[in-house]
C-alpha cells in the first residue's frame, strides 16, 4: 500500500480508537489483527469499521472522511449469477418418433422395445444403438 506520508496511517488510528472505545468487540479486535498481519483490509471490512467508528464521538470527522475516501477508492467486486440449471438428459425426438413408427407396425419387436424402454427411463442411446435403430427403421418402415 503506497502512502504519501508513511508516518500517517488513518486506518490504524481509527482501529486503535475503535478498539479503545469498544474493548469487548471481537469484530474490531479481529480487524486490528488482520490489519497488522496483512497490512490492509477488504472493502467490506473497511465499511464495517466505518459503521462502528461513526458512533465514536472522540474521533475527528476528518479521519472518518479519509476512511470513507479509502473505501470509495477500493473496487467493488461482483459475483456473476450462476447459470440456469440444464436438464441432465434431453430426449432425441427423432429416435423417439422412429421407435413409435416401428412399434405401430411391429408392436412385439424386442430390440425396438428395448430402445423404447431405455428412452422412457431417460437413458441415452449409444451411437451404435442409434445406427441400429435407423437400420431397423429403413428396413421395416417403407415410405
JOCORUR-V797167 format. One line per field, one symbol per residue. burial: b if it has 9 or more other ideal C-beta (glycine too) atoms within 8 Angstrom, else e. A space follows every 10 residues. Layout:
BEGIN
burial->???
END
This chain:
BEGIN
burial->eeeeeeeeeb bebbbbbbbe beeebeebbe bbebbeeeee bebebbbbbb ebbeebeebe eebbebbbeb beebeeeeee eeeeeeeeee ebeebbebbe bbbeeeeebe ebbebbebbe eeeebeeebb ebbbebbeeb bee
END
